[in-house]
């Protein structure tokens, strides 16, 4: 099962950073925020990452590939150098 998250589920994050969510810690980059600013309905794949603190304070995640809402989203997109491809 692939876990995805959208802007609402992430708490409408507007700045890059590390955020505590129910699922664990989520690191959001400036590129991720820019995608949500362009398309608030875009959804990202959650990617679990290893951490020195695994098991101590919840899982660690970052955002992976994303899908835009609307007709332009028939193919999943990913960030490459800050530009959606």
N, CA, C and O atoms as CSV, one atom per row, in Angstrom:
chain,resi,resn,atom,element,x,y,z
A,1,UNK,N,N,0.841,-1.178,0.000
A,1,UNK,CA,C,0.000,0.000,0.000
A,1,UNK,C,C,0.893,1.251,0.000
A,1,UNK,O,O,1.834,1.344,0.788
A,2,UNK,N,N,0.602,2.180,-0.862
A,2,UNK,CA,C,1.345,3.434,-0.936
A,2,UNK,C,C,0.581,4.488,-0.148
A,2,UNK,O,O,-0.598,4.741,-0.397
A,3,UNK,N,N,1.269,5.090,0.797
A,3,UNK,CA,C,0.644,6.143,1.596
A,3,UNK,C,C,0.868,7.483,0.927
A,3,UNK,O,O,1.982,7.812,0.519
A,4,UNK,N,N,-0.196,8.247,0.818
A,4,UNK,CA,C,-0.129,9.581,0.217
A,4,UNK,C,C,-0.669,10.595,1.207
A,4,UNK,O,O,-1.433,10.266,2.115
A,5,UNK,N,N,-0.253,11.832,1.009
A,5,UNK,CA,C,-0.696,12.908,1.883
A,5,UNK,C,C,-0.941,14.147,1.035
A,5,UNK,O,O,-0.193,14.436,0.101
A,6,UNK,N,N,-2.001,14.874,1.375
A,6,UNK,CA,C,-2.266,16.131,0.671
A,6,UNK,C,C,-2.067,17.291,1.652
A,6,UNK,O,O,-1.744,17.085,2.822
A,7,UNK,N,N,-2.265,18.502,1.154
A,7,UNK,CA,C,-1.998,19.697,1.934
A,7,UNK,C,C,-2.851,19.763,3.205
A,7,UNK,O,O,-2.353,20.123,4.272
A,8,UNK,N,N,-4.120,19.419,3.089
A,8,UNK,CA,C,-5.000,19.441,4.257
A,8,UNK,C,C,-4.545,18.442,5.306
A,8,UNK,O,O,-4.512,18.760,6.495
A,9,UNK,N,N,-4.191,17.227,4.874
A,9,UNK,CA,C,-3.750,16.198,5.811
A,9,UNK,C,C,-2.446,16.582,6.501
A,9,UNK,O,O,-2.191,16.168,7.632
A,10,UNK,N,N,-1.624,17.371,5.819
A,10,UNK,CA,C,-0.347,17.799,6.383
A,10,UNK,C,C,-0.504,19.021,7.283
A,10,UNK,O,O,0.473,19.482,7.874
A,11,UNK,N,N,-1.706,19.542,7.392
A,11,UNK,CA,C,-1.938,20.688,8.259
A,11,UNK,C,C,-1.732,22.026,7.579
A,11,UNK,O,O,-1.460,23.033,8.233
A,12,UNK,N,N,-1.866,22.031,6.244
A,12,UNK,CA,C,-1.736,23.259,5.447
A,12,UNK,C,C,-0.411,23.988,5.707
A,12,UNK,O,O,-0.371,25.194,5.949
A,13,UNK,N,N,0.638,23.224,5.647
A,13,UNK,CA,C,1.996,23.735,5.863
A,13,UNK,C,C,2.313,24.818,4.833
A,13,UNK,O,O,2.063,24.639,3.641
A,14,UNK,N,N,2.867,25.943,5.297
A,14,UNK,CA,C,3.194,27.040,4.375
A,14,UNK,C,C,4.683,27.389,4.378
A,14,UNK,O,O,5.119,28.257,3.621
A,15,UNK,N,N,5.465,26.715,5.228
A,15,UNK,CA,C,6.897,26.965,5.276
A,15,UNK,C,C,7.640,25.639,5.341
A,15,UNK,O,O,7.144,24.672,5.919
A,16,UNK,N,N,8.840,25.592,4.744
A,16,UNK,CA,C,9.647,24.378,4.854
A,16,UNK,C,C,10.011,24.124,6.323
A,16,UNK,O,O,10.107,25.055,7.122
A,17,UNK,N,N,10.208,22.860,6.654
A,17,UNK,CA,C,10.616,22.533,8.017
A,17,UNK,C,C,10.294,21.095,8.366
A,17,UNK,O,O,9.943,20.288,7.507
A,18,UNK,N,N,10.422,20.796,9.643
A,18,UNK,CA,C,10.143,19.464,10.181
A,18,UNK,C,C,8.918,19.603,11.076
A,18,UNK,O,O,8.898,20.423,11.994
A,19,UNK,N,N,7.901,18.797,10.802
A,19,UNK,CA,C,6.624,18.927,11.482
A,19,UNK,C,C,6.214,17.611,12.130
A,19,UNK,O,O,6.419,16.536,11.566
A,20,UNK,N,N,5.636,17.709,13.316
A,20,UNK,CA,C,5.112,16.546,14.029
A,20,UNK,C,C,3.675,16.332,13.598
A,20,UNK,O,O,2.823,17.200,13.790
A,21,UNK,N,N,3.407,15.162,13.007
A,21,UNK,CA,C,2.055,14.778,12.621
A,21,UNK,C,C,1.696,13.492,13.360
A,21,UNK,O,O,2.551,12.903,14.022
A,22,UNK,N,N,0.460,13.056,13.257
A,22,UNK,CA,C,0.030,11.825,13.921
A,22,UNK,C,C,0.847,10.616,13.464
A,22,UNK,O,O,1.066,9.687,14.242
A,23,UNK,N,N,1.296,10.622,12.214
A,23,UNK,CA,C,2.028,9.482,11.670
A,23,UNK,C,C,3.502,9.480,12.051
A,23,UNK,O,O,4.171,8.457,11.909
A,24,UNK,N,N,4.014,10.595,12.528
A,24,UNK,CA,C,5.430,10.735,12.868
A,24,UNK,C,C,5.907,12.114,12.463
A,24,UNK,O,O,5.123,13.063,12.433
A,25,UNK,N,N,7.190,12.230,12.151
A,25,UNK,CA,C,7.783,13.500,11.750
A,25,UNK,C,C,7.828,13.613,10.243
A,25,UNK,O,O,8.208,12.664,9.557
A,26,UNK,N,N,7.444,14.765,9.723
A,26,UNK,CA,C,7.441,15.016,8.287
A,26,UNK,C,C,8.351,16.200,7.987
A,26,UNK,O,O,8.178,17.287,8.539
A,27,UNK,N,N,9.326,15.973,7.103
A,27,UNK,CA,C,10.193,17.046,6.646
A,27,UNK,C,C,9.678,17.547,5.310
A,27,UNK,O,O,9.500,16.767,4.375
A,28,UNK,N,N,9.438,18.852,5.220
A,28,UNK,CA,C,8.886,19.484,4.022
A,28,UNK,C,C,9.910,20.493,3.504
A,28,UNK,O,O,10.414,21.324,4.260
A,29,UNK,N,N,10.210,20.411,2.203
A,29,UNK,CA,C,11.178,21.325,1.591
A,29,UNK,C,C,10.461,22.525,0.967
A,29,UNK,O,O,9.236,22.545,0.850
A,30,UNK,N,N,11.248,23.513,0.573
A,30,UNK,CA,C,10.695,24.684,-0.115
A,30,UNK,C,C,10.042,24.270,-1.430
A,30,UNK,O,O,9.016,24.835,-1.809
A,31,UNK,N,N,10.623,23.285,-2.138
A,31,UNK,CA,C,10.025,22.793,-3.385
A,31,UNK,C,C,8.660,22.159,-3.134
A,31,UNK,O,O,7.736,22.340,-3.927
A,32,UNK,N,N,8.529,21.411,-2.026
A,32,UNK,CA,C,7.247,20.798,-1.677
A,32,UNK,C,C,6.191,21.878,-1.436
A,32,UNK,O,O,5.067,21.778,-1.930
A,33,UNK,N,N,6.560,22.909,-0.673
A,33,UNK,CA,C,5.630,24.006,-0.383
A,33,UNK,C,C,5.218,24.698,-1.677
A,33,UNK,O,O,4.050,25.046,-1.850
A,34,UNK,N,N,6.173,24.901,-2.587
A,34,UNK,CA,C,5.875,25.570,-3.867
A,34,UNK,C,C,4.856,24.772,-4.673
A,34,UNK,O,O,4.001,25.355,-5.339
A,35,UNK,N,N,4.938,23.453,-4.619
A,35,UNK,CA,C,3.966,22.616,-5.340
A,35,UNK,C,C,2.590,22.791,-4.730
A,35,UNK,O,O,1.608,22.929,-5.460
A,36,UNK,N,N,2.494,22.787,-3.403
A,36,UNK,CA,C,1.196,22.978,-2.755
A,36,UNK,C,C,0.662,24.383,-2.981
A,36,UNK,O,O,-0.554,24.568,-3.042
A,37,UNK,N,N,1.520,25.365,-3.106
A,37,UNK,CA,C,1.049,26.721,-3.405
A,37,UNK,C,C,0.466,26.769,-4.814
A,37,UNK,O,O,-0.526,27.459,-5.052
A,38,UNK,N,N,1.064,26.052,-5.731
A,38,UNK,CA,C,0.584,26.001,-7.118
A,38,UNK,C,C,-0.701,25.191,-7.229
A,38,UNK,O,O,-1.616,25.551,-7.971
A,39,UNK,N,N,-0.757,24.084,-6.474
A,39,UNK,CA,C,-1.903,23.179,-6.548
A,39,UNK,C,C,-2.181,22.608,-5.154
A,39,UNK,O,O,-1.628,21.568,-4.797
A,40,UNK,N,N,-3.033,23.274,-4.360
A,40,UNK,CA,C,-3.308,22.813,-2.995
A,40,UNK,C,C,-3.898,21.403,-2.916
A,40,UNK,O,O,-3.861,20.785,-1.852
A,41,UNK,N,N,-4.435,20.891,-4.004
A,41,UNK,CA,C,-5.008,19.540,-3.999
A,41,UNK,C,C,-3.990,18.471,-4.410
A,41,UNK,O,O,-4.329,17.289,-4.462
A,42,UNK,N,N,-2.761,18.866,-4.698
A,42,UNK,CA,C,-1.728,17.892,-5.063
A,42,UNK,C,C,-1.494,16.935,-3.896
A,42,UNK,O,O,-1.575,17.327,-2.732
A,43,UNK,N,N,-1.204,15.674,-4.224
A,43,UNK,CA,C,-0.900,14.698,-3.181
A,43,UNK,C,C,0.502,14.142,-3.399
A,43,UNK,O,O,0.935,13.934,-4.533
A,44,UNK,N,N,1.200,13.907,-2.297
A,44,UNK,CA,C,2.558,13.392,-2.315
A,44,UNK,C,C,2.603,11.973,-1.767
A,44,UNK,O,O,1.802,11.603,-0.908
A,45,UNK,N,N,3.537,11.190,-2.264
A,45,UNK,CA,C,3.825,9.898,-1.675
A,45,UNK,C,C,4.685,10.134,-0.440
A,45,UNK,O,O,5.654,10.890,-0.488
A,46,UNK,N,N,4.331,9.488,0.662
A,46,UNK,CA,C,5.140,9.574,1.871
A,46,UNK,C,C,6.285,8.574,1.768
A,46,UNK,O,O,6.066,7.399,1.473
A,47,UNK,N,N,7.496,9.040,2.010
A,47,UNK,CA,C,8.671,8.173,1.969
A,47,UNK,C,C,9.246,8.115,3.377
A,47,UNK,O,O,9.660,9.130,3.936
A,48,UNK,N,N,9.267,6.903,3.942
A,48,UNK,CA,C,9.827,6.735,5.280
A,48,UNK,C,C,11.342,6.688,5.176
A,48,UNK,O,O,11.890,6.002,4.313
A,49,UNK,N,N,12.012,7.414,6.047
A,49,UNK,CA,C,13.474,7.465,6.033
A,49,UNK,C,C,14.011,7.007,7.377
A,49,UNK,O,O,13.336,7.115,8.401
A,50,UNK,N,N,15.224,6.499,7.360
A,50,UNK,CA,C,15.879,6.075,8.591
A,50,UNK,C,C,16.375,7.291,9.345
A,50,UNK,O,O,16.697,8.319,8.750
A,51,UNK,N,N,16.430,7.167,10.623
A,51,UNK,CA,C,16.875,8.265,11.464
A,51,UNK,C,C,17.675,7.700,12.631
A,51,UNK,O,O,17.484,6.551,13.027
A,52,UNK,N,N,18.563,8.509,13.171
A,52,UNK,CA,C,19.296,8.108,14.375
A,52,UNK,C,C,18.351,7.847,15.530
A,52,UNK,O,O,18.676,7.105,16.456
A,53,UNK,N,N,17.173,8.464,15.470
A,53,UNK,CA,C,16.225,8.385,16.572
A,53,UNK,C,C,15.066,7.432,16.282
A,53,UNK,O,O,14.022,7.518,16.929
A,54,UNK,N,N,15.238,6.519,15.310
A,54,UNK,CA,C,14.162,5.583,14.982
A,54,UNK,C,C,13.631,4.904,16.238
A,54,UNK,O,O,14.393,4.407,17.067
A,55,UNK,N,N,12.326,4.894,16.357
A,55,UNK,CA,C,11.668,4.231,17.466
A,55,UNK,C,C,11.570,5.074,18.725
A,55,UNK,O,O,10.795,4.745,19.623
A,56,UNK,N,N,12.333,6.147,18.812
A,56,UNK,CA,C,12.300,6.977,20.012
A,56,UNK,C,C,11.197,8.022,19.979
A,56,UNK,O,O,10.594,8.336,21.005
A,57,UNK,N,N,10.941,8.554,18.798
A,57,UNK,CA,C,9.999,9.669,18.716
A,57,UNK,C,C,9.103,9.559,17.484
A,57,UNK,O,O,8.689,10.582,16.938
A,58,UNK,N,N,8.801,8.359,17.041
A,58,UNK,CA,C,7.957,8.171,15.865
A,58,UNK,C,C,8.766,8.054,14.598
A,58,UNK,O,O,9.977,8.276,14.602
A,59,UNK,N,N,8.108,7.711,13.520
A,59,UNK,CA,C,8.757,7.524,12.225
A,59,UNK,C,C,9.116,8.871,11.606
A,59,UNK,O,O,8.551,9.907,11.956
A,60,UNK,N,N,10.068,8.830,10.677
A,60,UNK,CA,C,10.496,10.028,9.933
A,60,UNK,C,C,10.075,9.868,8.478
A,60,UNK,O,O,10.274,8.809,7.884
A,61,UNK,N,N,9.498,10.911,7.909
A,61,UNK,CA,C,9.048,10.881,6.520
A,61,UNK,C,C,9.502,12.133,5.789
A,61,UNK,O,O,9.732,13.183,6.389
A,62,UNK,N,N,9.625,11.991,4.476
A,62,UNK,CA,C,9.718,13.155,3.610
A,62,UNK,C,C,8.775,12.909,2.454
A,62,UNK,O,O,8.263,11.802,2.290
A,63,UNK,N,N,8.543,13.931,1.651
A,63,UNK,CA,C,7.600,13.820,0.548
A,63,UNK,C,C,8.328,13.371,-0.707
A,63,UNK,O,O,9.395,13.886,-1.039
A,64,UNK,N,N,7.736,12.397,-1.404
A,64,UNK,CA,C,8.333,11.864,-2.624
A,64,UNK,C,C,7.632,12.402,-3.858
A,64,UNK,O,O,7.385,13.602,-3.974
A,65,UNK,N,N,7.314,11.502,-4.777
A,65,UNK,CA,C,6.651,11.917,-6.008
A,65,UNK,C,C,5.274,12.491,-5.681
A,65,UNK,O,O,4.691,12.205,-4.636
A,66,UNK,N,N,4.780,13.302,-6.599
A,66,UNK,CA,C,3.488,13.932,-6.355
A,66,UNK,C,C,2.612,13.844,-7.590
A,66,UNK,O,O,3.090,13.642,-8.706
A,67,UNK,N,N,1.325,14.000,-7.361
A,67,UNK,CA,C,0.334,14.054,-8.438
A,67,UNK,C,C,-0.425,15.356,-8.296
A,67,UNK,O,O,-0.897,15.695,-7.211
A,68,UNK,N,N,-0.541,16.083,-9.392
A,68,UNK,CA,C,-1.312,17.311,-9.414
A,68,UNK,C,C,-2.776,16.985,-9.632
A,68,UNK,O,O,-3.102,15.953,-10.219
A,69,UNK,N,N,-3.653,17.844,-9.169
A,69,UNK,CA,C,-5.078,17.640,-9.406
A,69,UNK,C,C,-5.421,18.116,-10.807
A,69,UNK,O,O,-4.653,18.855,-11.422
A,70,UNK,N,N,-6.559,17.699,-11.307
A,70,UNK,CA,C,-7.006,18.159,-12.624
A,70,UNK,C,C,-6.434,17.350,-13.767
A,70,UNK,O,O,-5.759,16.346,-13.542
A,71,UNK,N,N,-6.699,17.779,-14.998
A,71,UNK,CA,C,-6.334,17.006,-16.179
A,71,UNK,C,C,-4.830,16.824,-16.376
A,71,UNK,O,O,-4.410,15.852,-17.003
A,72,UNK,N,N,-4.006,17.746,-15.850
A,72,UNK,CA,C,-2.575,17.634,-16.044
A,72,UNK,C,C,-1.956,16.533,-15.193
A,72,UNK,O,O,-0.757,16.281,-15.307
A,73,UNK,N,N,-2.746,15.861,-14.335
A,73,UNK,CA,C,-2.183,14.900,-13.396
A,73,UNK,C,C,-2.332,13.453,-13.836
A,73,UNK,O,O,-2.276,12.562,-12.989
A,74,UNK,N,N,-2.517,13.184,-15.098
A,74,UNK,CA,C,-2.696,11.802,-15.523
A,74,UNK,C,C,-1.441,10.967,-15.300
A,74,UNK,O,O,-1.520,9.742,-15.204
A,75,UNK,N,N,-0.285,11.619,-15.218
A,75,UNK,CA,C,0.962,10.936,-14.944
A,75,UNK,C,C,1.555,11.506,-13.672
A,75,UNK,O,O,1.609,12.726,-13.511
A,76,UNK,N,N,2.013,10.629,-12.742
A,76,UNK,CA,C,2.644,11.162,-11.544
A,76,UNK,C,C,3.844,12.013,-11.912
A,76,UNK,O,O,4.526,11.742,-12.900
A,77,UNK,N,N,4.102,13.039,-11.120
A,77,UNK,CA,C,5.216,13.952,-11.357
A,77,UNK,C,C,6.238,13.780,-10.248
A,77,UNK,O,O,5.952,13.182,-9.211
A,78,UNK,N,N,7.413,14.303,-10.474
A,78,UNK,CA,C,8.410,14.349,-9.417
A,78,UNK,C,C,9.178,15.647,-9.544
A,78,UNK,O,O,9.168,16.306,-10.584
A,79,UNK,N,N,9.839,15.991,-8.464
A,79,UNK,CA,C,10.610,17.225,-8.458
A,79,UNK,C,C,12.023,16.916,-8.921
A,79,UNK,O,O,12.659,15.972,-8.451
A,80,UNK,N,N,12.499,17.729,-9.847
A,80,UNK,CA,C,13.865,17.604,-10.343
A,80,UNK,C,C,14.447,19.001,-10.426
A,80,UNK,O,O,14.102,19.775,-11.319
A,81,UNK,N,N,15.316,19.315,-9.510
A,81,UNK,CA,C,15.886,20.646,-9.494
A,81,UNK,C,C,14.878,21.736,-9.222
A,81,UNK,O,O,15.065,22.872,-9.656
A,82,UNK,N,N,13.800,21.410,-8.503
A,82,UNK,CA,C,12.808,22.404,-8.152
A,82,UNK,C,C,11.780,22.645,-9.234
A,82,UNK,O,O,10.941,23.533,-9.087
A,83,UNK,N,N,11.815,21.881,-10.321
A,83,UNK,CA,C,10.877,22.068,-11.413
A,83,UNK,C,C,10.083,20.769,-11.589
A,83,UNK,O,O,10.674,19.692,-11.673
A,84,UNK,N,N,8.779,20.862,-11.643
A,84,UNK,CA,C,7.967,19.671,-11.879
A,84,UNK,C,C,8.198,19.171,-13.285
A,84,UNK,O,O,8.210,19.950,-14.238
A,85,UNK,N,N,8.381,17.869,-13.413
A,85,UNK,CA,C,8.604,17.292,-14.747
A,85,UNK,C,C,7.440,16.450,-15.186
A,85,UNK,O,O,7.462,15.891,-16.282
